[in-house]
Structures are given as C-alpha cells and as structure tokens.
Amino acid sequence: MLIRYSIRRLLETIPTLFIISVIVFSLVLLIPGDRVLVMLGYSGGDIADVISKEVYAAMEIRLGVNDPIPLQYVRWLGRALQGDLGTSPLHAIPVMDIILARLPATIYLALASIILGTLIAIPLGVAAAVKQNTWVDHLANGVVLFGLVTPGFWVALMLVLLFGVYLGWLPTFGYTAPQDDFVEFLRHITLPTIVLALDFASNVIRFIRTDFIEQMREDYVRTARAKGLSERLVIWKHIFKNSMLATVTVLGFDISRLMGGSTVIESLFAYPGISFLLLQSIFNRDFATVQGVVIFIALMVVFMNYLADILYALLNPRIRYE
Amino acid sequence: MSMKSSATWVRSLTGAGIGAALLAVAAACGAEEPTPTALPTATPVFFEAGGASAAGVAAGEAELWEERQGGTLIFGSAKEVTSPHAFTTTSSVDGHTKESTWLEPLIQLGGDGNLYPVLATSWVPNDDFSVWTFHLRQGVLFHNGVEMTSADVIWSANYVMDANNAARGHGELAPLVRSIEAVDRYTVRFNMVGSQSSFPIIISDISVLPITPVDSLEPGEIQVRVGAPGTGPFKFDEWVPASKTVVTRFDDYWGGKPYLEKIVFQLIASATGRGNALRTREIQLAERLTPIFAGRVEAGEIGAIEVSPATRSGYRRVIFNVDSPIFGDIDVRLAATYAMDMRKLLDEAFFGRGALMDGTVPPGSVWEEVLLACCPRREGDPDKARALLAASSYAGEPIRLIVGRGQGEPVGESLSRQLRQVGFNVNLQVLESGVYDDKQATGDFDLSPKGGSWGGDPVIDASGRWRCELTELHYNNQTRYCNPELDSLIDAYYGLTSIDDKLAAYGVIATILYDAVITKHMGWNFTRFFGWNDNLKGFEHRGEGGYTRGPIGGGLWRVYFED
C-alpha cells in the first residue's frame, strides 16, 4: 500500500514540475537584459565599449536567442530532461557542472544546520511543552522570538565581528571541503551553520511545543498514564511520536528552504554554495545559470516535499488509506 | 615646435600622466633598445618610453629574490573572473586579474600615461601610419615552455579579428587592421586600413589583444575551463566559477621570477566581508573597499592596514537622451546643466572624495588644458537655470531620471533635488541593473548618470560613445546624439600623425560636444580603495582600479611578504 501511495505521489509531482519549468523559463525570459551583451562582456554602465554588429550577430546565432520562444522552451526542456541545463553565457561552461560543483557545499551547510537546529529545537520544544510557564518555556520562547525577529544577516555580522574579528577564533568567509581538511571544514562551516540553525530551530520549536501541548491533552496520553507508564515513556514513546506528524511537515519545508534559500548567508560568508551562485548569476545577468539554479532548487523542494509525504504516511498509516 | 620644446613637452606629458595617446603617434622603444627622443612630426618618430623595462634581472636581484620569495597571497575581489578564456573579458576585474597575472599584451599603458614595451620591444609606423611593425621581445616563453614568436602574435590577432570567435577586442581591432604578416621570427607587420596613428594605444588594452600560443583555442571555442598559456609572471592554475581563480609563480618569466608562490583571487562580493577578512588577515589584499572603511583606517581606528584610493576608477557624468521630447530641446538641456551642481553631487553621493573634471581625462594633463581652453565649465547656477528653463519649451513634464540600484541611489537623490529646485518635475526611477541597462538601450529615459573610463586618448574613448552609427547599436551611443561632422572628425583623427594636430582635433571635437550639451560631467570619484596588510610590500596600482602589471614595476609581480 505504501508503494502504491509513493508511486501515486510521485506521478502527481509531474504536472507540478511541468508548470514550474514553464514558469521558470518564462520568468527568466522576462528579466530585462540582453543575453548576447552579457556573453560579449558588455558591462553597461561604465565602459564605452565598441561592440561590432558582426560579433553581436555571431553571438545571437550561437545562443539561439532569435529562435521562436516555444522552440527555445522545447529545446531547453528536452536538454533539461537529459540533465543538461544549458551553458552559462557568462562562464561559458555547462550550468549543471557549475551547480554540481557547488552542491556539496550547500548540502553540507544545510545538513549541519538541520542537525544543529534539530538538536536545539527538539529538546527545547519538548521541554517548553512539558514545563509550560516555567523558565525553560520562557527560554524557548526567547529563542523563538530572537530567531524570528532578528534578521539573519545581522546575526551573521555580529558573529563575524565577535568570533572572527575580535576573538579571531573562526574564519569570516570561505569554505574548505571536508576531504581536504576536516578541521578547517568545521571552522568554516560553524558561523553560517549557527545562523541558519538558529532560524531553523526557532521555526521548529514553535511547532513542536504547540503540537506537544495538544497531544498531552489527548485521551491516549491519559490512558498511558493511567496504565502506570513512566512519564519518560509517555513523553518519548507516545506523545513524541504522534507530535512528529506536524513537525515532519515543517521539517520538510525548512529543509527545502535551507537547500536553496540561504542566499544572504552564503553571500555574507562568501560561501560557495548554490545560493551564492544564484545571487551572483542574477547580478551578472547570467540567465542560463539563474534558470538552472531555480529549476534545481524547485526540484529539491518538490523532492523534499515528496519525501515528507512518504514519511508522513509512514508515521500515520491512515494517510495511505485515504 | 622646436626639437627642444617638443622634448620638454613630451617629458611634461610623462609627468602629467597622459603621454600614451601622444606616444601612439610614434614608435616607442624599451629600455633594451633605447632610442632618442625626436620631434613628433608627420614622419615616423621615436619617443623614449616612460619608465624602465623589466627585462633582465638586475644585479643583486637573485639575493633579493631569495630573501623575499614565497607565500600565498589571498586577494579579496569584488567581482569574479567570469571565464579563463583569454579573449573574453566581462568586467574590469576580469581584465585586471588576467592582465596582472598570466596574460600580457604587446605594449601597455602605464599609470603615468605612457606606453610601455611588454612583449614588443619597439613599434614603428611607416610614413603614413598605414603599416605598423612590431619587434618582439626574444626569449619570451609561454607557460607551456614554448617560445613566443611572430606566429603566435599573428594567430592571436587573427583570432580576435574573426567575428565567429566573438572575441572582446573584435570591435576595436577588426575595423583597423587589413592583414598581419610575419617579417621574420620576431617581427610582425600590421597592415592597417588607411592611416592609423593611434593603433598602439588601442592594442595596449589587454582585452583587445592578449597574446597566446598558436592554436591555443579552437575556432569559435567558448567553453573554456583552463586558461590558455600566457607569458605573464604567474601561470593559470585553477578557476572555480563564481568563487576563485588561482595562479602560481612562473619561474621562467622573462621579466624575472615573481616573489609570491601563489595568488588566490577570492570572490568576496560584500565590501564589509572584504574589510573584515582583511582585518582578520584571512586575506592580505582587497579591492573596492568603502570610503567608510578607508576613513576608519586613515583615522587609526583600524590598525595594521594600509589603504590607497583608486583615483581613476570611477568617472561620473550625466547623459541626456537627445531623442526624448523634453531633452530634444537644447535649451532645456542647458537649463538642466546649470541646475546641476557637481560639487554638491560629489559631496552628497561620494563623501566629497574626488576631482571635478569636464571630460574623461586625467587632471593636470594636456588634454585638460585643451578642454579648459575650449570649453569653460558650466558651474551650477540655479538662477541661470531657472531663467533658461522659463525661456525654453519645457512645460513641467515629468523627467525620467533613471539610476541603478546601489551607488546610483545617492546620485539620483542628489540630482533629483537639484533639478527640482529650479523647477524641473523629476520622476526618479531607481532600477535593477538589467532594467537600467534595458531602459538606456531602448531610450526609455530622459536623463541618466553614467560611468566612464580613461583609455589613454579621449577621442578614441569618445569614438565608442558618440558616433551616429552607434546609435543603431543601442548599447554604444545611448544619448542618441548624431552629428556627421563629428563622425568625420573622429575618423580623420585616427589618421593624424602629429601631436599638435591631435590636440587641435581634440579641441574641435570637445567643442562640438560641449556646444551640443549632451553630457554634464562630474569627474572622478575616489570611492574605491585598495587595502592591504602592513606586512605586504611592493603593491602598486595605477589608480584606475586595476593592479599594476609586471613590466611597469611593482604590482602583484613584485609583491612580497615582510617577515
């Protein structure tokens, strides 16, 4: 039954992906700017460049920008389905290669943030629910409020100033691959991880706390307690498992967000992930890369949501039968 | 002009930092082959090139090298090297990085305005400047170990001139050069289209003609991940798109081994990030630091760092769209010109750091002398502006003043306020760069601030902005100003063979542009700073925002760490 459900959900993602592909392709076409000029190195504001008609025409043909838009879309989609997201007009290499080269850095950062965020969120969320209106609950609320109302870039700058500039403990920018130097990898990833984890945790704590409090009022909890189960068993075996249903959904969204949404943080830390790439590509009007990265992030979001659905079905068998 | 006065004049040009265009009318020689300075007349003449050539290793250099060599410099760049392709340059940073490390031109323009020998030791025109002969430096090795010869120069130039290769320098080179031939292994002859006295200055730009080995790229090849071998002091090593470019020392560099082992050009897009990384010494050199950061360093709030402004990195002017209904009327343009007080603009938008100028020429140069003589500055004069506006066809229509987001915002606010004060109805539009460029390209604007750059000759620079034909190529002449007489003068300028004639022609051209009132110049703003750790020595820059190239002296080639 779970397999059928998984296949059905997988098939349902196809129209979603198709619509996303049309939107992404169209939106990028609507972005002002001339792909040919970008490829020719025209910098617009500052240089009185002389670009000849011949060179411009040659580049137009090479990029195929004069072809009918539906043809451009079909060609682009056909290539995308084969894993070819086109060639970056700016870097003149395949977009997929650029994305894949930067994907590990983003995945490491996302995973580290999720792990740290979860380690903060679950104990704190559960403790806040169990110890309502005590200092633990107030602390959890404080963390949530701080995380929600404080802009990530400000937290990042403060951390850089404190741990990088004044204390000199951690680097302020960059990335080292773990296989090259694991200690340096940890040092480089620490500050951006803290910023993202704080944001992630503040989101998740709220859901865990609210859901946990609701579950604690359920009949099955009263029954468990009436059976004489220890409070620890009641909390972690019964309430926690059931409260995870809502949390998994939130986690799914947040993981998707982390995989593609840490643009500001990656930029501030000059962290070579795909979000920083996206930002640079937008600034440089590298349309093919923008298109590629956005579709890639969209795929990640769809995939993570799909995984969350499957996990949800695993946790709650009723979902499979509906 | 007598021989004596001419020689004195040439020296004064060197000091003033503008000799490049003038040297372009004559041949120049490197220190290896000193040639006497002579009259800049219609016949081929020879000026001694400014500064010393880097060729050869000075006495005591070996010991000095042992003492200084080693270390990795991490350079915080504001922009990236977008491609290691030798013939594609997408930004000034891209060009500076390549030029300061692995690629070299035949000759180059120094910070003092003179042309310097690099891969060519001398360059000689024929009587009517329709042929230029370049004598190449012998014994120069590419990074692949192969010696550079005429064949490589010819291949590189032909690669640029083939439109199918979409090389950056095609627009400059192709219209000027008819053919290229090898005279011998170390001599190349460029046969020009007519007289081209300014040819050397045009190819002194690395983005026009870098020299790489024969067949180092396939015809039409654009997908490049590894830089083609060059002849520079550093070899291309690694390129990570939107992240970093790494170069390593080239021990067989013709100018002598560089000191640094390796340079990493690390993209740190945020100016705050570059400043912080400099403070923590994670990077040792950074470009485009903010005036606020520089001010703190200058005030002693931040120690162990040195800063220096790039005084010719940002030229600012305001252009009128003469095709627009409002500014089609020259009286309205004149009123707006007097409404704009560029000192206020410099103070309000650029922290008061800069120099007011009325053309894209360096202060104190003979070009400026010509400019001041022909075209007195139109200072801000609100009363005069109001009077002119009242007498003009302007009836209160909104003026579309477009500026780019970021540095354009304070410029737009300042201009907007000044124009409103005299009665203009200003519709200020702060736009993303793509939209900004598109509106300029399509003419959907009335007024817009623009940048500019000094390429060594204001007329050659202007030729890329004002020609009638460029109004069709929307990205070149965005004012839409078209004057066939001006076009003829620019065309004729390329064939002028005497300095006096060139200066006179510049005066006429500048007057036409001045009378047409299509631009209000502000001048240079000094808001981009280099900063480096105080244990880093030997860094020099030319002031235009780039890094001094090896043969001129200093620069990254001669940077070293002091223990």
Contacts between the chains, C-beta under 8 A, distances in Angstrom:
chain1	res1	chain2	res2	distance
A	31	B	434	5.9
A	32	B	432	7.5
A	32	B	434	4.1
A	32	B	435	4.5
A	32	B	437	7.2
A	32	B	438	3.9
A	33	B	433	7.7
A	33	B	434	3.5
A	33	B	437	6.1
A	33	B	438	6.3
A	34	B	437	7.5
A	34	B	438	7.6
A	34	B	441	7.1
A	34	B	475	7.4
A	37	B	437	7.8
A	37	B	475	5.8
A	38	B	90	7.6
A	39	B	166	7.2
A	40	B	166	6.4
A	40	B	168	7.1
A	41	B	88	6.0
A	41	B	89	5.3
A	41	B	90	3.9
A	41	B	91	7.3
A	41	B	94	7.6
A	41	B	168	5.3
A	41	B	207	7.6
A	42	B	475	5.7
A	43	B	90	7.2
A	43	B	91	5.7
A	43	B	92	7.4
A	44	B	433	6.7
A	44	B	436	7.3
A	44	B	437	4.2
A	44	B	440	7.5
A	44	B	475	7.7
A	45	B	404	6.4
A	45	B	433	7.6
A	45	B	436	7.6
A	45	B	437	7.6
A	45	B	450	6.3
A	45	B	451	4.8
A	46	B	92	7.3
A	46	B	314	7.8
A	46	B	315	8.0
A	46	B	450	7.8
A	46	B	451	3.3
A	46	B	452	6.9
A	46	B	453	6.2
A	47	B	92	7.4
A	47	B	451	7.3
A	47	B	453	5.6
A	48	B	452	6.8
A	48	B	453	7.2
A	48	B	461	5.8
A	48	B	462	7.6
A	48	B	464	3.7
A	48	B	465	4.5
A	48	B	476	7.4
A	49	B	171	7.2
A	49	B	464	6.3
A	49	B	475	7.4
A	49	B	476	6.9
A	50	B	171	3.9
A	50	B	172	5.8
A	50	B	463	7.4
A	50	B	464	4.5
A	50	B	470	7.7
A	50	B	476	6.4
A	51	B	171	5.1
A	51	B	473	6.5
A	51	B	475	6.4
A	51	B	476	6.7
A	52	B	163	7.0
A	52	B	170	5.7
A	52	B	171	4.3
A	52	B	174	6.4
A	52	B	175	7.5
A	53	B	473	6.6
A	54	B	163	3.9
A	54	B	170	7.4
A	54	B	174	7.5
A	55	B	163	5.1
A	55	B	166	5.3
A	55	B	167	7.6
A	55	B	170	4.7
A	55	B	171	6.5
A	56	B	473	7.3
A	57	B	163	7.8
A	58	B	163	4.9
A	58	B	164	5.3
A	58	B	166	5.5
A	59	B	166	4.9
A	62	B	166	7.1
A	62	B	220	7.7
A	62	B	222	7.5
A	87	B	222	8.0
A	87	B	223	6.7
A	88	B	241	7.4
A	90	B	82	4.8
A	90	B	83	7.1
A	90	B	90	6.3
A	91	B	82	5.8
A	91	B	83	5.4
A	91	B	241	4.5
A	91	B	242	7.6
A	92	B	83	5.0
A	92	B	85	6.3
A	92	B	88	7.2
A	92	B	222	4.4
A	92	B	223	5.2
A	92	B	224	6.2
A	93	B	83	7.9
A	93	B	223	5.5
A	93	B	224	7.7
A	93	B	225	5.9
A	93	B	241	6.9
A	94	B	223	7.7
A	98	B	241	5.1
A	98	B	242	7.4
A	101	B	240	7.0
A	101	B	241	7.5
A	102	B	242	7.8
A	102	B	243	7.8
A	157	B	272	7.1
A	160	B	273	7.9
A	160	B	276	5.6
A	161	B	276	7.4
A	164	B	276	6.2
A	164	B	280	5.3
A	165	B	276	5.6
A	165	B	279	5.3
A	165	B	280	5.8
A	168	B	280	6.3
A	171	B	280	7.4
A	171	B	282	5.6
A	172	B	273	6.8
A	172	B	276	4.9
A	172	B	277	5.2
A	172	B	280	5.6
A	172	B	282	6.1
A	173	B	266	7.7
A	173	B	268	5.6
A	173	B	273	5.6
A	173	B	276	7.8
A	173	B	277	5.4
A	173	B	282	6.7
A	174	B	266	6.9
A	174	B	282	7.4
A	267	B	269	6.0
A	267	B	270	6.4
A	268	B	270	5.9
A	268	B	273	6.3
A	269	B	273	7.5
A	270	B	266	7.0
A	270	B	267	6.4
A	270	B	268	4.4
A	270	B	269	6.8
A	270	B	270	7.3
A	270	B	273	5.8
A	272	B	240	7.0
A	272	B	242	7.1
A	272	B	243	4.3
A	276	B	242	6.9
A	276	B	269	7.9
A	277	B	241	7.8
A	277	B	242	5.1
A	279	B	269	7.6
A	280	B	80	7.1
A	280	B	242	4.5
A	280	B	267	7.7
A	280	B	269	6.8
A	281	B	242	7.4
A	283	B	269	7.8
A	283	B	433	7.2
A	284	B	82	7.0
A	284	B	90	7.7
A	285	B	433	7.3
A	285	B	434	5.3
